Amino acid sequence: MTIRRVDPMSAARLVGTLYALLGFLVGAGVTAAATLFSTYFGPAYQPGWGSWRMLFGAGAILGMPVLYGAIGFLGALLLTALYNWLAGLVGGIVVDVE
């Protein structure tokens, strides 16, 4: 069996969704870190900055999935289109299945 072509939009949707989930996990980690730092290091050392750190953390949990998803979508779209072009020139990937 030879993979001769991959539909760029289907691959881009799948990879974009996977990257959005990854971005959610990264955003949750950034949110946890921002909350921790705003609690322990915010008001005592820099008055007024604690709320900004909390806002940054909340923005991360919303913004990171969108950013990661968009980058994954565009990257997969570009790479599958490039794969399809190169597979036409040199042949596809041969896969043995049982």
N, CA, C and O atoms as a GROMACS GRO file, in nm:
protein
  392
    1MET      N    1   0.085  -0.116   0.000
    1MET     CA    2   0.000   0.000   0.000
    1MET      C    3   0.090   0.124   0.000
    1MET      O    4   0.188   0.132   0.075
    2THR      N    5   0.057   0.219  -0.085
    2THR     CA    6   0.135   0.342  -0.096
    2THR      C    7   0.045   0.462  -0.070
    2THR      O    8  -0.062   0.475  -0.130
    3ILE      N    9   0.088   0.549   0.019
    3ILE     CA   10   0.015   0.672   0.044
    3ILE      C   11   0.061   0.772  -0.061
    3ILE      O   12   0.174   0.822  -0.057
    4ARG      N   13  -0.027   0.802  -0.155
    4ARG     CA   14   0.008   0.892  -0.264
    4ARG      C   15  -0.038   1.035  -0.240
    4ARG      O   16   0.021   1.130  -0.292
    5ARG      N   17  -0.141   1.051  -0.161
    5ARG     CA   18  -0.194   1.186  -0.137
    5ARG      C   19  -0.262   1.192  -0.001
    5ARG      O   20  -0.328   1.096   0.041
    6VAL      N   21  -0.246   1.303   0.066
    6VAL     CA   22  -0.314   1.331   0.192
    6VAL      C   23  -0.394   1.459   0.170
    6VAL      O   24  -0.342   1.558   0.121
    7ASP      N   25  -0.523   1.455   0.208
    7ASP     CA   26  -0.605   1.574   0.194
    7ASP      C   27  -0.557   1.680   0.293
    7ASP      O   28  -0.564   1.659   0.414
    8PRO      N   29  -0.509   1.794   0.242
    8PRO     CA   30  -0.452   1.894   0.332
    8PRO      C   31  -0.551   1.948   0.436
    8PRO      O   32  -0.513   1.969   0.551
    9MET      N   33  -0.677   1.970   0.397
    9MET     CA   34  -0.772   2.026   0.493
    9MET      C   35  -0.806   1.927   0.605
    9MET      O   36  -0.820   1.968   0.720
   10SER      N   37  -0.818   1.798   0.573
   10SER     CA   38  -0.849   1.702   0.678
   10SER      C   39  -0.731   1.687   0.774
   10SER      O   40  -0.750   1.677   0.895
   11ALA      N   41  -0.610   1.686   0.719
   11ALA     CA   42  -0.492   1.678   0.806
   11ALA      C   43  -0.479   1.804   0.890
   11ALA      O   44  -0.444   1.798   1.008
   12ALA      N   45  -0.506   1.920   0.830
   12ALA     CA   46  -0.495   2.046   0.901
   12ALA      C   47  -0.598   2.055   1.014
   12ALA      O   48  -0.567   2.104   1.123
   13ARG      N   49  -0.720   2.008   0.989
   13ARG     CA   50  -0.823   2.008   1.095
   13ARG      C   51  -0.782   1.920   1.211
   13ARG      O   52  -0.795   1.958   1.327
   14LEU      N   53  -0.731   1.801   1.179
   14LEU     CA   54  -0.691   1.707   1.284
   14LEU      C   55  -0.574   1.763   1.365
   14LEU      O   56  -0.580   1.764   1.488
   15VAL      N   57  -0.471   1.808   1.298
   15VAL     CA   58  -0.354   1.859   1.368
   15VAL      C   59  -0.387   1.989   1.442
   15VAL      O   60  -0.338   2.010   1.553
   16GLY      N   61  -0.470   2.074   1.382
   16GLY     CA   62  -0.511   2.198   1.451
   16GLY      C   63  -0.585   2.168   1.579
   16GLY      O   64  -0.565   2.236   1.680
   17THR      N   65  -0.671   2.067   1.577
   17THR     CA   66  -0.744   2.029   1.698
   17THR      C   67  -0.650   1.972   1.804
   17THR      O   68  -0.662   2.003   1.922
   18LEU      N   69  -0.556   1.889   1.761
   18LEU     CA   70  -0.459   1.834   1.855
   18LEU      C   71  -0.375   1.944   1.919
   18LEU      O   72  -0.349   1.942   2.039
   19TYR      N   73  -0.333   2.040   1.838
   19TYR     CA   74  -0.253   2.150   1.892
   19TYR      C   75  -0.336   2.239   1.983
   19TYR      O   76  -0.284   2.292   2.081
   20ALA      N   77  -0.465   2.256   1.953
   20ALA     CA   78  -0.551   2.334   2.042
   20ALA      C   79  -0.563   2.267   2.179
   20ALA      O   80  -0.560   2.334   2.282
   21LEU      N   81  -0.575   2.134   2.180
   21LEU     CA   82  -0.578   2.061   2.308
   21LEU      C   83  -0.446   2.076   2.381
   21LEU      O   84  -0.444   2.095   2.503
   22LEU      N   85  -0.336   2.069   2.307
   22LEU     CA   86  -0.205   2.090   2.368
   22LEU      C   87  -0.195   2.232   2.423
   22LEU      O   88  -0.141   2.253   2.532
   23GLY      N   89  -0.245   2.328   2.348
   23GLY     CA   90  -0.244   2.468   2.393
   23GLY      C   91  -0.326   2.487   2.519
   23GLY      O   92  -0.290   2.568   2.605
   24PHE      N   93  -0.437   2.414   2.531
   24PHE     CA   94  -0.516   2.421   2.653
   24PHE      C   95  -0.435   2.373   2.773
   24PHE      O   96  -0.439   2.434   2.879
   25LEU      N   97  -0.362   2.263   2.756
   25LEU     CA   98  -0.279   2.212   2.865
   25LEU      C   99  -0.168   2.310   2.901
   25LEU      O  100  -0.142   2.333   3.019
   26VAL      N  101  -0.103   2.366   2.800
   26VAL     CA  102   0.002   2.464   2.825
   26VAL      C  103  -0.057   2.589   2.891
   26VAL      O  104   0.000   2.643   2.986
   27GLY      N  105  -0.172   2.634   2.841
   27GLY     CA  106  -0.239   2.750   2.899
   27GLY      C  107  -0.278   2.727   3.044
   27GLY      O  108  -0.268   2.818   3.127
   28ALA      N  109  -0.323   2.607   3.076
   28ALA     CA  110  -0.357   2.574   3.214
   28ALA      C  111  -0.233   2.580   3.303
   28ALA      O  112  -0.239   2.626   3.417
   29GLY      N  113  -0.121   2.532   3.251
   29GLY     CA  114   0.004   2.540   3.327
   29GLY      C  115   0.050   2.683   3.348
   29GLY      O  116   0.095   2.718   3.457
   30VAL      N  117   0.038   2.765   3.244
   30VAL     CA  118   0.074   2.907   3.257
   30VAL      C  119  -0.018   2.976   3.356
   30VAL      O  120   0.026   3.058   3.436
   31THR      N  121  -0.147   2.942   3.351
   31THR     CA  122  -0.242   3.000   3.446
   31THR      C  123  -0.208   2.962   3.589
   31THR      O  124  -0.211   3.046   3.678
   32ALA      N  125  -0.176   2.835   3.610
   32ALA     CA  126  -0.139   2.791   3.744
   32ALA      C  127  -0.013   2.863   3.792
   32ALA      O  128  -0.006   2.905   3.908
   33ALA      N  129   0.086   2.877   3.705
   33ALA     CA  130   0.209   2.947   3.743
   33ALA      C  131   0.183   3.094   3.771
   33ALA      O  132   0.236   3.150   3.867
   34ALA      N  133   0.102   3.158   3.687
   34ALA     CA  134   0.072   3.300   3.708
   34ALA      C  135  -0.005   3.321   3.838
   34ALA      O  136   0.019   3.418   3.910
   35THR      N  137  -0.096   3.231   3.868
   35THR     CA  138  -0.171   3.241   3.992
   35THR      C  139  -0.079   3.222   4.112
   35THR      O  140  -0.087   3.295   4.210
   36LEU      N  141   0.009   3.123   4.102
   36LEU     CA  142   0.104   3.097   4.210
   36LEU      C  143   0.195   3.218   4.233
   36LEU      O  144   0.215   3.260   4.347
   37PHE      N  145   0.250   3.272   4.124
   37PHE     CA  146   0.342   3.385   4.139
   37PHE      C  147   0.271   3.511   4.184
   37PHE      O  148   0.327   3.591   4.259
   38SER      N  149   0.147   3.530   4.140
   38SER     CA  150   0.074   3.649   4.186
   38SER      C  151   0.038   3.638   4.333
   38SER      O  152   0.029   3.739   4.404
   39THR      N  153   0.016   3.516   4.379
   39THR     CA  154  -0.019   3.496   4.520
   39THR      C  155   0.103   3.514   4.610
   39THR      O  156   0.094   3.581   4.713
   40TYR      N  157   0.216   3.455   4.570
   40TYR     CA  158   0.333   3.456   4.659
   40TYR      C  159   0.428   3.573   4.637
   40TYR      O  160   0.493   3.618   4.730
   41PHE      N  161   0.436   3.622   4.512
   41PHE     CA  162   0.536   3.725   4.484
   41PHE      C  163   0.475   3.856   4.436
   41PHE      O  164   0.549   3.952   4.413
   42GLY      N  165   0.345   3.864   4.421
   42GLY     CA  166   0.283   3.981   4.363
   42GLY      C  167   0.278   4.102   4.453
   42GLY      O  168   0.365   4.188   4.444
   43PRO      N  169   0.179   4.112   4.538
   43PRO     CA  170   0.157   4.235   4.613
   43PRO      C  171   0.271   4.271   4.709
   43PRO      O  172   0.296   4.390   4.731
   44ALA      N  173   0.338   4.174   4.766
   44ALA     CA  174   0.441   4.205   4.865
   44ALA      C  175   0.562   4.272   4.800
   44ALA      O  176   0.625   4.358   4.862
   45TYR      N  177   0.596   4.234   4.680
   45TYR     CA  178   0.717   4.284   4.616
   45TYR      C  179   0.689   4.392   4.511
   45TYR      O  180   0.772   4.481   4.491
   46GLN      N  181   0.575   4.385   4.446
   46GLN     CA  182   0.540   4.484   4.344
   46GLN      C  183   0.393   4.518   4.359
   46GLN      O  184   0.308   4.453   4.298
   47PRO      N  185   0.362   4.616   4.437
   47PRO     CA  186   0.221   4.650   4.460
   47PRO      C  187   0.148   4.680   4.329
   47PRO      O  188   0.197   4.754   4.244
   48GLY      N  189   0.030   4.622   4.316
   48GLY     CA  190  -0.051   4.645   4.198
   48GLY      C  191  -0.031   4.547   4.084
   48GLY      O  192  -0.112   4.542   3.992
   49TRP      N  193   0.077   4.469   4.089
   49TRP     CA  194   0.105   4.376   3.979
   49TRP      C  195   0.036   4.241   3.996
   49TRP      O  196   0.030   4.164   3.900
   50GLY      N  197  -0.015   4.209   4.112
   50GLY     CA  198  -0.078   4.079   4.135
   50GLY      C  199  -0.197   4.056   4.045
   50GLY      O  200  -0.214   3.947   3.990
   51SER      N  201  -0.281   4.158   4.029
   51SER     CA  202  -0.399   4.141   3.943
   51SER      C  203  -0.360   4.128   3.797
   51SER      O  204  -0.428   4.057   3.722
   52TRP      N  205  -0.254   4.193   3.755
   52TRP     CA  206  -0.209   4.179   3.616
   52TRP      C  207  -0.159   4.038   3.588
   52TRP      O  208  -0.182   3.984   3.480
   53ARG      N  209  -0.091   3.979   3.685
   53ARG     CA  210  -0.044   3.842   3.667
   53ARG      C  211  -0.162   3.745   3.660
   53ARG      O  212  -0.160   3.651   3.581
   54MET      N  213  -0.263   3.769   3.740
   54MET     CA  214  -0.383   3.684   3.735
   54MET      C  215  -0.452   3.698   3.599
   54MET      O  216  -0.498   3.600   3.542
   55LEU      N  217  -0.459   3.822   3.547
   55LEU     CA  218  -0.520   3.846   3.417
   55LEU      C  219  -0.439   3.778   3.307
   55LEU      O  220  -0.497   3.721   3.214
   56PHE      N  221  -0.307   3.781   3.316
   56PHE     CA  222  -0.220   3.713   3.220
   56PHE      C  223  -0.246   3.563   3.223
   56PHE      O  224  -0.251   3.499   3.118
   57GLY      N  225  -0.263   3.507   3.342
   57GLY     CA  226  -0.290   3.364   3.354
   57GLY      C  227  -0.423   3.327   3.293
   57GLY      O  228  -0.432   3.226   3.224
   58ALA      N  229  -0.527   3.406   3.317
   58ALA     CA  230  -0.658   3.378   3.260
   58ALA      C  231  -0.654   3.395   3.108
   58ALA      O  232  -0.720   3.319   3.036
   59GLY      N  233  -0.579   3.491   3.060
   59GLY     CA  234  -0.564   3.509   2.916
   59GLY      C  235  -0.491   3.392   2.851
   59GLY      O  236  -0.519   3.358   2.736
   60ALA      N  237  -0.399   3.332   2.924
   60ALA     CA  238  -0.323   3.220   2.869
   60ALA      C  239  -0.412   3.099   2.845
   60ALA      O  240  -0.396   3.028   2.745
   61ILE      N  241  -0.505   3.075   2.935
   61ILE     CA  242  -0.590   2.956   2.920
   61ILE      C  243  -0.689   2.974   2.804
   61ILE      O  244  -0.741   2.876   2.751
   62LEU      N  245  -0.715   3.098   2.765
   62LEU     CA  246  -0.799   3.125   2.649
   62LEU      C  247  -0.717   3.144   2.522
   62LEU      O  248  -0.756   3.097   2.416
   63GLY      N  249  -0.604   3.211   2.533
   63GLY     CA  250  -0.525   3.245   2.416
   63GLY      C  251  -0.436   3.134   2.364
   63GLY      O  252  -0.418   3.121   2.243
   64MET      N  253  -0.381   3.054   2.451
   64MET     CA  254  -0.289   2.948   2.408
   64MET      C  255  -0.355   2.845   2.317
   64MET      O  256  -0.296   2.809   2.216
   65PRO      N  257  -0.476   2.795   2.348
   65PRO     CA  258  -0.538   2.701   2.255
   65PRO      C  259  -0.562   2.761   2.117
   65PRO      O  260  -0.546   2.693   2.015
   66VAL      N  261  -0.601   2.888   2.113
   66VAL     CA  262  -0.624   2.952   1.983
   66VAL      C  263  -0.493   2.966   1.908
   66VAL      O  264  -0.486   2.937   1.788
   67LEU      N  265  -0.388   3.011   1.976
   67LEU     CA  266  -0.258   3.028   1.912
   67LEU      C  267  -0.201   2.895   1.866
   67LEU      O  268  -0.158   2.882   1.752
   68TYR      N  269  -0.198   2.796   1.954
   68TYR     CA  270  -0.145   2.665   1.918
   68TYR      C  271  -0.228   2.601   1.806
   68TYR      O  272  -0.172   2.543   1.713
   69GLY      N  273  -0.360   2.612   1.816
   69GLY     CA  274  -0.447   2.555   1.713
   69GLY      C  275  -0.423   2.617   1.577
   69GLY      O  276  -0.417   2.545   1.476
   70ALA      N  277  -0.408   2.748   1.572
   70ALA     CA  278  -0.384   2.816   1.445
   70ALA      C  279  -0.249   2.778   1.386
   70ALA      O  280  -0.238   2.753   1.266
   71ILE      N  281  -0.147   2.772   1.470
   71ILE     CA  282  -0.014   2.734   1.422
   71ILE      C  283  -0.014   2.590   1.373
   71ILE      O  284   0.044   2.560   1.268
   72GLY      N  285  -0.078   2.499   1.446
   72GLY     CA  286  -0.086   2.360   1.404
   72GLY      C  287  -0.164   2.344   1.274
   72GLY      O  288  -0.124   2.267   1.186
   73PHE      N  289  -0.274   2.417   1.261
   73PHE     CA  290  -0.356   2.410   1.140
   73PHE      C  291  -0.277   2.457   1.018
   73PHE      O  292  -0.271   2.388   0.917
   74LEU      N  293  -0.215   2.574   1.030
   74LEU     CA  294  -0.140   2.628   0.916
   74LEU      C  295  -0.017   2.543   0.884
   74LEU      O  296   0.016   2.523   0.767
   75GLY      N  297   0.050   2.493   0.986
   75GLY     CA  298   0.166   2.408   0.963
   75GLY      C  299   0.130   2.278   0.893
   75GLY      O  300   0.198   2.236   0.800
   76ALA      N  301   0.022   2.214   0.938
   76ALA     CA  302  -0.020   2.089   0.875
   76ALA      C  303  -0.069   2.113   0.733
   76ALA      O  304  -0.044   2.032   0.645
   77LEU      N  305  -0.138   2.224   0.712
   77LEU     CA  306  -0.186   2.257   0.577
   77LEU      C  307  -0.068   2.274   0.482
   77LEU      O  308  -0.070   2.221   0.371
   78LEU      N  309   0.033   2.347   0.524
   78LEU     CA  310   0.151   2.368   0.442
   78LEU      C  311   0.228   2.238   0.419
   78LEU      O  312   0.269   2.209   0.306
   79LEU      N  313   0.249   2.161   0.526
   79LEU     CA  314   0.329   2.039   0.513
   79LEU      C  315   0.259   1.930   0.432
   79LEU      O  316   0.326   1.858   0.358
   80THR      N  317   0.128   1.916   0.444
   80THR     CA  318   0.060   1.816   0.361
   80THR      C  319   0.057   1.857   0.215
   80THR      O  320   0.067   1.772   0.127
   81ALA      N  321   0.043   1.986   0.188
   81ALA     CA  322   0.049   2.032   0.049
   81ALA      C  323   0.189   2.006  -0.008
   81ALA      O  324   0.202   1.964  -0.123
   82LEU      N  325   0.291   2.032   0.072
   82LEU     CA  326   0.428   2.004   0.029
   82LEU      C  327   0.450   1.855   0.008
   82LEU      O  328   0.515   1.814  -0.088
   83TYR      N  329   0.395   1.773   0.100
   83TYR     CA  330   0.407   1.627   0.085
   83TYR      C  331   0.342   1.582  -0.045
   83TYR      O  332   0.400   1.502  -0.119
   84ASN      N  333   0.222   1.630  -0.074
   84ASN     CA  334   0.153   1.589  -0.195
   84ASN      C  335   0.233   1.625  -0.320
   84ASN      O  336   0.238   1.547  -0.416
   85TRP      N  337   0.294   1.740  -0.319
   85TRP     CA  338   0.376   1.782  -0.434
   85TRP      C  339   0.499   1.692  -0.448
   85TRP      O  340   0.530   1.647  -0.558
   86LEU      N  341   0.568   1.666  -0.337
   86LEU     CA  342   0.687   1.582  -0.342
   86LEU      C  343   0.652   1.436  -0.372
   86LEU      O  344   0.728   1.368  -0.441
   87ALA      N  345   0.540   1.388  -0.320
   87ALA     CA  346   0.500   1.250  -0.348
   87ALA      C  347   0.471   1.233  -0.497
   87ALA      O  348   0.493   1.125  -0.551
   88GLY      N  349   0.423   1.336  -0.563
   88GLY     CA  350   0.403   1.330  -0.708
   88GLY      C  351   0.534   1.322  -0.784
   88GLY      O  352   0.540   1.265  -0.892
   89LEU      N  353   0.640   1.380  -0.727
   89LEU     CA  354   0.770   1.378  -0.793
   89LEU      C  355   0.848   1.250  -0.767
   89LEU      O  356   0.904   1.191  -0.860
   90VAL      N  357   0.852   1.207  -0.643
   90VAL     CA  358   0.939   1.094  -0.606
   90VAL      C  359   0.862   0.971  -0.561
   90VAL      O  360   0.925   0.869  -0.531
   91GLY      N  361   0.732   0.976  -0.555
   91GLY     CA  362   0.652   0.862  -0.508
   91GLY      C  363   0.611   0.883  -0.364
   91GLY      O  364   0.670   0.964  -0.292
   92GLY      N  365   0.511   0.809  -0.323
   92GLY     CA  366   0.458   0.824  -0.188
   92GLY      C  367   0.531   0.738  -0.088
   92GLY      O  368   0.636   0.682  -0.118
   93ILE      N  369   0.476   0.728   0.031
   93ILE     CA  370   0.531   0.645   0.138
   93ILE      C  371   0.471   0.506   0.125
   93ILE      O  372   0.349   0.491   0.119
   94VAL      N  373   0.555   0.406   0.120
   94VAL     CA  374   0.509   0.267   0.111
   94VAL      C  375   0.483   0.216   0.252
   94VAL      O  376   0.570   0.224   0.339
   95VAL      N  377   0.362   0.163   0.274
   95VAL     CA  378   0.322   0.112   0.404
   95VAL      C  379   0.281  -0.033   0.386
   95VAL      O  380   0.196  -0.065   0.302
   96ASP      N  381   0.342  -0.123   0.464
   96ASP     CA  382   0.302  -0.263   0.465
   96ASP      C  383   0.202  -0.284   0.576
   96ASP      O  384   0.229  -0.252   0.692
   97VAL      N  385   0.087  -0.339   0.540
   97VAL     CA  386  -0.015  -0.368   0.640
   97VAL      C  387  -0.044  -0.518   0.641
   97VAL      O  388  -0.026  -0.586   0.541
   98GLU      N  389  -0.087  -0.566   0.752
   98GLU     CA  390  -0.115  -0.709   0.764
   98GLU      C  391  -0.260  -0.733   0.792
   98GLU      O  392  -0.302  -0.848   0.805
   0.00000   0.00000   0.00000
